């Protein structure tokens, strides 16, 4: 038999309206009563009818995730899994839309295409979180949105982030404490705000330790395995002094650097310490496992879903580019953590 909202209400001893309020995460429901309703929902294995819920409220129970990652990195995977998991827990569905910012008009086309779905909001991870045509079009149609780690125009919208400057600073300091003085760096996408903050943290930690950054050891990268391999390959092909440690701005590039080192007959960490950033799944299972800075990507995107769904956040999620003065934009900063594995050691 199909369990209905009335069945839940009868078993919990409340009205169907109260059950609806609990399902919608509305306020003004006593904690003990909310707990009772949630327990009965689990006992009866009640599944809300999404279509009926959408008709009876101003919501569609659809959350959008706009994403651009042509290589489908570990970061992109964590973003999607985190959003899917949290939407499922809250009784929402996730709509994933790829957008290529390098194709003229692509952003506007996607936004206009999903406008009829009445999305309750969208999540914008990097690099789309700073893509001006996309932000402008979303704001024009009044669609709530939350950005992940934008690094600029911080008051423009609700956002979730970590302190990437501090995280990169701590990773650099870790290498210095191991005894490294000659440290190279592989950068991320030049237009990516997070990439700039990670390099700034590296540079600041070097300066605080009285060390000079050798610009010849700062290599371009694009947050991909291929560019990490190319950067390390070029660096290790040079004659003259080489760094004893290489800080890559994400794990995919660190994995590429490990592979390039092997091409040159070098092993990490015996010949070259290599560290990354993000704590992607591949960093845990590679050999050697990569020392990295854990960014809680799944938790960050789950928090973004909460901002679009939970009334206490939703009232402050800007749809007007921060122009609405009586709507403070929520800003959440989550903790990072250094994860020490086998790819880094004393020189």
FENPEHU-V136397 format. One line per field, one symbol per residue. phi: phi as a letter, one per 40 degrees, with the letter a starting at -180 (. if undefined). A space follows every 50 residues. Layout:
BEGIN
phi->???
END
This chain:
BEGIN
phi->.ccbccccccccgbcdccdcccccfccgbddcccccccccdcccfcbccc ccccccacbbgbbcbcabacbfccccccdcccccccccccgbbbbbbcbc ccbcgcccccccccdccfdcibbbcccccbcddccccccccgccabbbfc gafcccacababcccccccccccccccchcbbbcabccddcccccccccc cccccccccgbcccccbcbcabgbdcccccccccccccchcbccabccca cdccccccccdcdcgbbcbdbacbbbahgcdcccbcbcdccabcbcdccc cccccdccbcdccdcbccbbggccccbcccbbbccbacbcbccbacc
END
